[in-house]
Amino acid sequence: MSSGGKIWAVLQHREGRIHRMGWEAVAAAQELAARFGGSAEAILLGGADIDALAREAAAHDLAAVRTARHPQLSSYTPGGYATTLGTAISAEQPDLVLFPHSYQSVEYVPRIAQATGAALIPEAISSEGSTLESLVWKRPILEGKLHARVRVNGGGPALVTLQSGAFSADSRRRGACEVRPLAPLASVAIDTWREILGVEQAGGESVDLTKAEVIVAVGRGVGGSDKLAAIEALARALKAEIGASRPVIDSGWLPRDRQIGSSGQTVAPKLYLALGISGAIQHLVGMKGSGCIVAINKDAGAPIFKIASYGIVGDLHEVVAAMLAELAPS
C-alpha cells in the first residue's frame, strides 16, 4: 500500500456499458490519490464477458483494474455484489471505497458496511482535508436544504457513495494499467437471496434525464405551458432533453418525470440551459454538477447566476428567439 492510502472506485455497468457515474467515481479516486500520494484502483464485477469493459477501464491512469469474475455476477444482484465486495474489502483493507450513489449502491453498500464494520457516508458531494484519514465529506440533508460535514472516526475502510455530478467524468485521466484479479472467488459463497428479473424505466415512457448530454430546463419565469413551443424548438435544435424546476411541474406545465432537483432527478449534462429558473437550493442540488451552466433570467440577483458558467440578464423568450435564429439552417 502506498503511503497515501489505497482508494478503490467501483464501476457500475449494465448491458455492456460502464455508467457515467462509474467514471465519476474513477475521476474522484484519481483526484484523491493525486492529492494524498496514494494509489487508485478501479473495481469491476461481472461474468466471463467483462474483458472489453476491463480493457476500457485499463485505459486510465490507475494503479490497476481489479476484476471479480463469477457466473453469478453476470448480472447485478445486491447479494452477489455485497458478498464479493465485502470479502475483498475485508481481505485487502482499502482505506477508501468510492461508489456511484445509485439505485444499486443504495441496496448493497449498507450491507457491506454492516458485514465489514466499515464506516458509511452516503451521497457525498465534496471533501476537504489535509490527509486521507482526516477527510471531511459534505453531503446534503433535509432534501438538500442543508449540508452536513461528516468525518469518519477510527480506522478501517470507509465506504462513500458519490452524488451524481459531484465529480466530472470528463476530468478522469487517461493512461494505461494492468488488469488483475480482485480476490479468489472459488471459496466464496455468492449470496443469491434475491434475483433481479429486469430493470424498467419508471412510468413506462418516462424520460431518464441522467443520460442527457444537453438539457434545456425551464422555471416559473417561462410564464405558462402556452409559452413552451419555442423552447421545445430550441431543445430539438440542440438535440437536448427538456427539464423543469418544481414550480413548473406543480403547475402542470410539464409532466413529473421532467423535474430536476432534490425531489426530482439529479443530472450532470455537458450543457445545462436554465431558462427562467431563479435557483432555489432544491433545484440547484439536482443540476449543479453540470459541465457548463448557461442561465437566462430577467432578475440580475437570481441565485442561479452564482453557479452559472455564463449568465444572461434579460427576457428569456427574446433570448430563445435569438438563439433559434442563430441555429436556423442557412
N, C-alpha and C positions, 0 to 999 in steps of 0.2 A: 504494500500500500504506500502511496506517495505521502509526503509529509503534509500535504494539504487536504488529504482525505480522498475517499473513493465515492464517486457520485454515479448513480445509475439513472438512466432515463428509459422508462418503459414505453415501448411503441405499441400503440393501438392500431389494429388493422382489420379490414374486412373486405372480402371479395377481391383479394389480390392487391389492395392498395393500402398504404400507410396513411392514416388520418392526419390531417393538417395539425391537429393538436399534439400528435406524437412528435412531429418535427419541432413544435414549440417546446416540448419537453427536452429535446436534444439541444436546442439553442440555449435553454436555461442551464442545462448541465455543463455545456461548453463555457458559458459565461462564468458560472460559479467556479469551475475548475481553473479557469484562467485567473480569476480574481484571487484564489487562495493557493494556487500552485498544486492543485490536486489532479486526479485523473477522472475522465468522464467515459462511461461505457453505455452503449445502447443495449437494451434487453428486448429480445424478440422471442415470443412463444408461438408455436404452431405445429403443424404436422410435417410430413415429409416434403411438402411442396413449398417450403418457405425460402428456398435457395435464392430466388430472384429478389425477394424482399431483403434478405440478408446482404446481397451484393449491393442493393440500393443504399442500405444503411451504412455499409462499409465505405462508401464514397464520401465520408465525412471525417473531419479532424477529431478522432476519438481514440482512446486507448485500445478499444476493441468493441466488436459487436458480439454479444453473448447470446447464444440461441439455445432454447429448450424445445426439443422435438419429441412428440409423442402422438400416437394416433388419436388419443382423446383430447388433444389440444388443437386438432384440425380446425375446429370452430370454437368460438368463445363459450365457456361456461364459467360461472362465478366460482364453483368448487374447484374446477381444474386450475384456474389461474391462482386462486388463493393457496391451494396446496403446493403448486410448483414454485411460486414466488416466495411463499413462506419458508419452504425448505431451503431455497437458495439463499435467502436473507439470513436465516439462522446459521447457515454453514459459512458464509463469506463475510457477514457483518459489514456491509457497506455503511458509510456514515450517513448518506442521504439517498433516498429513492424518490424520484420525481415521476408523477403520473399525470396524464390529462385528467381534468375534472369532468368526467363524462358519465353517462348512464352506466357504463361498465364499472368504472372505478368506484362509483358510489356503492355498488353492490359488493365488490370483493375486497377493496382495500381495508375497510374496517375489520374484516375477518382476519386479514394478515396481521394488523396491529394487535388484535386480541391474542392471536396464536403466538406471536413472537415477542410480545411485550414492548413493541416499538411505539414511539410517540406518533401521533397522527395530527396533521394540520391540513384541514380541507379547504379547498378553493382559495389558495393563496394568490395574491396579485403582485406582490413585490417583496424584496428582502433588503435588509441593511445589516451591517456588522463588519467587524474587522477580521474575524476568524469564522470558520465554518461552525465551530462549536457555539459561538455567541450570536449566530444569526437571529435576527428578529424579523418575523414574517408579518405581513399585513394582509388581512382578509376581511371581506365585507360581513356585516351582521345587520340584523333588522331590515332585511330586504335592501341592503345597500345604503341605508340611511346613515350608518356609521361604519367606521373601520376599526377593527381590533388589532392590536400589536401583540404578537404571540411569540414566546421563546420556549424552546424545549429545555426542560430541566433534567439533569442527569445524563449519563452516557447512553450508548446503544444507537441503533439506527433510528432515523426519523423518516416518516413517510409523509410526503407533501403532494397534494393534488393541486394542479395549477389551473386557474380560471382561463377559459378561452380568451386568447388575445393578450394575456399578461406578458408573454414574450413573443417576439415576432419570429415566425418560422423562416422568413426570408433572411434573418440575421445569422442563421446557422452557417458554420464554416465548413467548406468542402475540404477534402483531403483523401486519405486512404488509411485503412486499418485492417487488422486481421479479423477473421470470424472464427470463434471457438466456442465450445460447449459451455453452457451456463453451469450445469451440475448434472451428475449422473442421475438418470431418472428410473433406472431399472428397478431400484428398490423402493421407489416412491409410489405409494398407493394413491393414484389420482382420484380425487373426490368427485363422484358423479351424482351427487344428491339431487341435482336439478339439471334438466336438459333444456337448451334454448331451441324452440321449434321454428322460430323465424323472427325477423325484425320488420316491422311495418311502420310507415310514417303515420304519426298521429293524425286522425281526421281523414285518412284515406288520401285526399288530394291536397293536403296541407303542404305549404312550401317550407323547405328547410333553408332558412336564410344563412345558416352557418357555413354553407358550401359556396355562397355567392362571393365573387371577387369584386363586384361593384354593387353598391346599394344606394338607391335614391330613397331617402327617408323623409316623411312629411310630419309636421306637427300641427298644432291647433291653428297656427298662422296661415295655413293654406286656405282657410275660410269656409270649407264645406266640400261635400262629395261632388258637387257640381263643378268644382274647380280643378278636378284631378285629371282631366283629359290631356292637357298639355304636359303634365308631369308624367303621365303614362307614356306619352310620346317620347319624352326625354329618356325615360328608362329603356325604351326599345332602342333608341339611337345609341345608347351607351352599353347595350346588352346587359342591363342591370336588373336586379330584383327591386321591388318596392317594399319598403318597410315603413313603420309608423311609431309614433310615441303613443302612450296610453290614452291621452285625451281624444285622439283620432279614433282609436278603437272603441272607446266608451261611447263616442258619439255615433258609432255605426257607419262611419265613412269608409272603413276598410275592415276586412274580416280579422278575427282574433289571431290567426296564425301569422299575421304580418307585424305583430307587436314586438318591439325591441326594448329591452330593459330588464329590471330586476324581476318583474312578473311576466316577462316575455322571453325572447331568445337573446342569447349573448353571441355577438358576431364580431368578426375581425377581418373585414374585407380589405382589399388593397386600396379601394377608394370608397369613401362614405360621404355622400352629399346630403347635408342636413338642411331641409327647407322649412323655414318657419318653426323650428324647434328651439325653444328657449334654453334647454339644457338642465332640466331638473336632475338631481342626483340619481333618481330611479332610472332615468333613461341613460345617463352617462355610464353607469356601471355595465350596461349592455353593449356599448359600442366604442368605448374609449381606447380599446386595443386596435382600432383600425389603423391601417398604414398611413393614409392621407385623409384628413378630415377637412371638407370644404363646407363652411357654414354660411347660410344666407338668411338674414333676419333684419327687419327694419329697426329693431331695438339695439343700438350700439352697445348697451350694457348687458346684453343677454349672456348668461354664464357659458353658453356653448362656445363663445369666442375665446374663452380661456384655454380650451384644449384644442381648438381648431388649428390646422396647418395653414389654412387660408380663410379669411373672413370677408364677406361682402355685406355691407350695410345698405339695405335697400328693399324695394318691393320684390318679393320672391317671384311673382308672376312676370314682372318685367325682365328679371334676370333669366328666368327659364325661357322666355320668348327669345332673348338674345342668344342663349346657348343653342336653342333649336335652329336659329338662323345660321349660326356658325357650323353646326353639324350637318346641315342640309346638303345633299349631294350637289356639286356644282354643275 
